[in-house]
Amino acid sequence: MRHIRRTVRTTRTTPTTRISRFAGIAALVVAAAFTGTGTALAHGPGAPAADQKVDGVMVVAGNSCSWTNASTSALPPNALTVDRSTINAPGGNLACGGGISATLNNNPAFTFDDAAGTARTDLIDITGKMSFISCRYKATNIVWDRNATSGKYVNRDFTATKTSGSFLCPGSVTTPAGDASMLFH
């Protein structure tokens, strides 16, 4: 009996390509949790709640996530929390390009060392989704350095660990220093 070998060409994405692409997406989602743009307005510690906001944007591999006017409980250098309901839809306007969606699962707390020009985030818990793949990551004790000229806080590198999601999600993702920034207004 004669065997015929067939060769099939396909343009489907391989699992390795999906995992690699999702690693970039996961890094985008984690870093997007607290990035900022714009210019800071000068406010005293007693600024009205309406003036206690943070905007954000992050770009990774050509995709971006952004939001505007997320509410905070205070202004730096006071300890504060960010209200996730003002970032996530329907109350907020967090939007991502490249077919990605993201949801912040906690209200992150920030503390500031004004003399040292640093901030620390206790926990960022975020879920990223692309198509049918969903991944949840947590990062703790993220340190940010304030830029003396712009007033932005720029991240030091940090690693987020997967807490749930598809087997296609990487076990952890690292956000390099300087890939995220935040600016309160």
C-alpha positions, 0 to 999 in steps of 0.5 A, spaced: 500 500 500 502 506 498 502 512 503 501 519 500 504 524 505 500 531 505 503 538 506 498 543 509 500 550 510 496 554 514 496 561 517 494 560 524 497 563 530 502 557 533 501 557 541 508 559 542 506 566 538 499 566 542 503 566 548 508 571 546 503 576 544 499 575 550 505 576 555 506 583 551 498 584 552 499 582 560 505 587 561 501 592 558 495 591 562 499 590 568 503 597 567 496 600 564 493 600 571 497 606 574 500 610 568 499 618 567 499 623 562 498 630 562 500 636 566 499 637 573 495 642 576 497 645 583 493 643 589 493 644 596 492 638 601 485 640 602 483 640 594 476 638 593 474 631 591 472 633 584 480 636 583 483 629 586 484 625 579 489 621 575 489 620 568 493 614 564 496 611 558 501 606 556 503 603 550 506 596 549 508 593 542 503 598 539 497 597 543 495 602 548 490 603 554 488 609 557 483 613 561 481 620 564 479 623 570 479 617 575 478 619 582 482 619 588 481 620 595 486 625 596 492 628 592 500 627 593 503 627 598 497 625 602 496 617 602 490 616 597 486 610 594 484 610 587 477 608 585 477 603 580 469 604 579 472 611 576 477 607 571 473 601 569 466 602 565 461 603 565 463 609 571 470 610 568 473 610 561 478 605 561 479 603 553 485 599 550 487 598 543 489 591 539 483 587 541 485 588 549 480 589 554 482 590 562 479 591 568 482 593 575 480 589 581 482 593 587 482 600 589 490 601 589 493 605 595 499 609 594 503 612 600 508 618 598 515 620 601 515 627 598 522 628 601 525 622 597 520 624 591 518 616 591 511 613 591 509 606 593 503 602 591 501 596 595 497 592 590 495 592 583 490 586 581 488 587 574 485 582 569 486 582 561 482 579 556 483 578 549 478 574 545 477 568 549 483 568 553 483 571 560 489 572 565 489 575 572 495 578 575 497 581 581 503 586 583 505 588 590 509 594 593 511 597 586 515 603 587 515 610 583 520 615 582 518 623 581 520 626 575 523 633 578 521 637 572 514 634 570 512 632 576 510 625 573 511 618 578 515 613 573 515 606 575 521 602 577 521 595 574 516 590 577 513 583 576 506 581 576 504 574 578 499 570 574 493 569 580 488 565 575 487 565 567 488 561 561 494 556 561 496 560 555 497 566 560 505 567 562 506 565 569 509 572 570 510 579 567 515 584 568 514 591 566 521 595 565 523 601 569 520 607 565 514 604 562 509 607 566 508 613 569 502 617 573 501 624 574 495 626 579 491 633 578 
